[in-house]
Amino acid sequence: MRFASLGSGSKGNATLIEAGDTLVLVDCGFTLKETRVRLAARGIELGQLSAILVTHEHGDHIRGVGPVARQAGCPVYSSFGTACAVEDKPASLRNTQWQEVRPGRAFRIGELEVLPVLVPHDAREPCQYRFGWQQRTLGVLTDLGSITPHVVDAYSECDALVLECNHDPRMLANGPYPASLKRRVGGMLGHLSNAQAAALLRQANTDRLQHLVLSHLSEQNNTATLALAEIQAALDTGHERIGVASQNQGFDWLQVI
């Protein structure tokens, strides 16, 4: 199994996961044209996609889902709440091969077992995803404002993890956002801070992590240096396994063996 990112941040998100002949895209916050370019940079064409999975309805995650799915001819998986939230919007999933996912109920797409995980975020019915392949587990966990016991249980035994480190609380407090947006980002239904991400890792079995990628970093309220320092402090060993996803480049293919 391998995984890569087309970009990660408030301007657009998309993560590729491949196992055998199965290739899925988690979210697509880029236009169809931009998605083609970013896929090509990873050696992928639209027609290779087996499915697109959507975490929630915010534009930086769903902007290109409909056009990409229709062009690729692949199904779209999301919660019922997410599909309803965009029913009358440009990001509507109409005329796609939409499939409902139910948080907590695992299902298969080709060679991948997929578990949708309910998370606390300010969206209609948001869920993140954990993927299984041949006794290996890959977690994608972004866009949540707090760490619940359910989240810890779902992501504590991963072989690879894409984990949100959205903001540094001090930078957020002193940054350019209006007060209402600061409250949203830092609230229980907002985004994970570096410290919250580190707290999750302290409750997880990090010894089995082959890769840990810090993602969805805010360009205004965080830096890679701050995120890495916080996460490295939570891990006794294995700092060489940690990477950082960028908005413009995402990250290149990583192999889970």
Secondary structure in CASP SS format (residue, H / E / C, confidence):
PFRMAT SS
TARGET T0000
AUTHOR 0000-0000-0000
METHOD secondary structure of the structure
MODEL  1
M C 1.00
R E 1.00
F E 1.00
A E 1.00
S E 1.00
L E 1.00
G E 1.00
S C 1.00
G C 1.00
S C 1.00
K C 1.00
G C 1.00
N C 1.00
A E 1.00
T E 1.00
L E 1.00
I E 1.00
E E 1.00
A E 1.00
G C 1.00
D C 1.00
T E 1.00
L E 1.00
V E 1.00
L E 1.00
V E 1.00
D C 1.00
C C 1.00
G C 1.00
F C 1.00
T C 1.00
L H 1.00
K H 1.00
E H 1.00
T H 1.00
R H 1.00
V H 1.00
R H 1.00
L H 1.00
A H 1.00
A H 1.00
R C 1.00
G C 1.00
I C 1.00
E C 1.00
L H 1.00
G H 1.00
Q H 1.00
L C 1.00
S C 1.00
A E 1.00
I E 1.00
L E 1.00
V C 1.00
T C 1.00
H C 1.00
E C 1.00
H C 1.00
G H 1.00
D H 1.00
H H 1.00
I H 1.00
R C 1.00
G C 1.00
V H 1.00
G H 1.00
P H 1.00
V H 1.00
A H 1.00
R H 1.00
Q H 1.00
A H 1.00
G C 1.00
C C 1.00
P E 1.00
V E 1.00
Y E 1.00
S E 1.00
S C 1.00
F H 1.00
G H 1.00
T H 1.00
A H 1.00
C H 1.00
A H 1.00
V C 1.00
E C 1.00
D C 1.00
K C 1.00
P C 1.00
A C 1.00
S C 1.00
L C 1.00
R C 1.00
N C 1.00
T C 1.00
Q E 1.00
W E 1.00
Q E 1.00
E E 1.00
V C 1.00
R C 1.00
P C 1.00
G C 1.00
R C 1.00
A C 1.00
F E 1.00
R E 1.00
I E 1.00
G C 1.00
E C 1.00
L E 1.00
E E 1.00
V E 1.00
L E 1.00
P E 1.00
V E 1.00
L E 1.00
V C 1.00
P C 1.00
H C 1.00
D C 1.00
A C 1.00
R C 1.00
E C 1.00
P C 1.00
C E 1.00
Q E 1.00
Y E 1.00
R E 1.00
F E 1.00
G E 1.00
W E 1.00
Q C 1.00
Q C 1.00
R E 1.00
T E 1.00
L E 1.00
G E 1.00
V E 1.00
L E 1.00
T C 1.00
D C 1.00
L C 1.00
G C 1.00
S C 1.00
I C 1.00
T C 1.00
P H 1.00
H H 1.00
V H 1.00
V H 1.00
D H 1.00
A H 1.00
Y H 1.00
S C 1.00
E C 1.00
C C 1.00
D C 1.00
A E 1.00
L E 1.00
V E 1.00
L E 1.00
E E 1.00
C C 1.00
N C 1.00
H E 1.00
D C 1.00
P H 1.00
R H 1.00
M H 1.00
L H 1.00
A H 1.00
N H 1.00
G C 1.00
P C 1.00
Y C 1.00
P C 1.00
A H 1.00
S H 1.00
L H 1.00
K H 1.00
R H 1.00
R H 1.00
V H 1.00
G H 1.00
G C 1.00
M C 1.00
L C 1.00
G C 1.00
H C 1.00
L C 1.00
S E 1.00
N H 1.00
A H 1.00
Q H 1.00
A H 1.00
A H 1.00
A H 1.00
L H 1.00
L H 1.00
R H 1.00
Q C 1.00
A C 1.00
N C 1.00
T H 1.00
D H 1.00
R H 1.00
L C 1.00
Q C 1.00
H E 1.00
L E 1.00
V E 1.00
L E 1.00
S E 1.00
H C 1.00
L C 1.00
S C 1.00
E C 1.00
Q C 1.00
N C 1.00
N C 1.00
T C 1.00
A H 1.00
T H 1.00
L H 1.00
A H 1.00
L H 1.00
A H 1.00
E H 1.00
I H 1.00
Q H 1.00
A H 1.00
A H 1.00
L C 1.00
D C 1.00
T C 1.00
G C 1.00
H H 1.00
E H 1.00
R H 1.00
I E 1.00
G E 1.00
V E 1.00
A C 1.00
S E 1.00
Q C 1.00
N C 1.00
Q C 1.00
G E 1.00
F E 1.00
D E 1.00
W E 1.00
L E 1.00
Q E 1.00
V C 1.00
I C 1.00
END
